[in-house]
Amino acid sequence: MTSTTPTPQEPTLAQKQAQLAENLAKVDRAQFRRRAKAAPPQPSKAVTLEDHILEISDDLLRVSAGFQSVLTLLDLQAGDIPDSIGLHALISPLKRQIDRCADRLQALA
């Protein structure tokens, strides 16, 4: 008989839901920053490299949040859909790579 209690390293449903909410908040913050910068720039104002870095970083954070949402859904359906484990194994390293890239870009700004 298998135990239904999660192992210490396995996140619980509440932790997964909290992570999903955190990712959605990141997306909201990124969209807010983008909307705040959406006003047409003054003709004399040049777009800086820092603006480009922040924009790309926001894009990466949105992709990362999307991947995390997919991973959370796959975790929730792991018992019902056997293929979800394989998809999780494919998507998880991509998300970590995107997170590292976003961190490096944010360090430049």
Backbone hydrogen bonds, N-H to C=O, Kabsch-Sander energy under -0.5 kcal/mol:
donor,donor_aa,acceptor,acceptor_aa,energy
10,E,7,T,-1.4
16,K,12,T,-2.5
17,Q,13,L,-2.5
18,A,14,A,-2.3
19,Q,15,Q,-2.4
20,L,16,K,-2.3
21,A,17,Q,-2.4
22,E,18,A,-2.3
23,N,19,Q,-2.5
24,L,20,L,-2.3
25,A,21,A,-2.0
26,K,22,E,-2.0
27,V,23,N,-2.1
28,D,24,L,-2.3
29,R,25,A,-2.5
30,A,26,K,-2.4
31,Q,27,V,-2.6
32,F,28,D,-2.5
33,R,29,R,-2.4
34,R,30,A,-2.1
35,R,31,Q,-2.7
36,A,32,F,-2.5
37,K,33,R,-1.5
38,A,35,R,-1.0
45,K,42,Q,-1.6
46,A,44,S,-0.6
52,H,48,T,-1.6
53,I,49,L,-2.5
54,L,50,E,-2.6
55,E,51,D,-2.2
56,I,52,H,-2.5
57,S,53,I,-2.6
58,D,54,L,-2.4
59,D,55,E,-2.0
60,L,56,I,-2.5
61,L,57,S,-2.3
62,R,58,D,-2.1
63,V,59,D,-2.1
64,S,60,L,-2.7
65,A,61,L,-2.5
66,G,62,R,-2.1
67,F,63,V,-2.6
68,Q,64,S,-2.7
69,S,65,A,-2.1
70,V,66,G,-2.1
71,L,67,F,-2.8
72,T,68,Q,-2.5
73,L,69,S,-2.3
74,L,70,V,-2.5
75,D,71,L,-2.4
76,L,72,T,-2.3
77,Q,73,L,-1.5
78,A,75,D,-1.0
80,D,77,Q,-0.7
81,I,77,Q,-2.8
84,S,81,I,-1.6
85,I,82,P,-1.2
86,G,82,P,-0.6
87,L,83,D,-2.2
88,H,84,S,-2.4
89,A,85,I,-2.1
90,L,86,G,-1.4
91,I,87,L,-2.5
92,S,88,H,-2.5
94,L,90,L,-0.7
95,K,91,I,-2.3
96,R,92,S,-2.1
97,Q,93,P,-2.1
98,I,94,L,-2.3
99,D,95,K,-2.6
100,R,96,R,-2.3
101,C,97,Q,-2.2
102,A,98,I,-2.6
103,D,99,D,-2.4
104,R,100,R,-2.3
105,L,101,C,-2.3
106,Q,102,A,-2.6
107,A,103,D,-1.7
108,L,104,R,-0.9
108,L,105,L,-0.7
109,A,105,L,-1.2
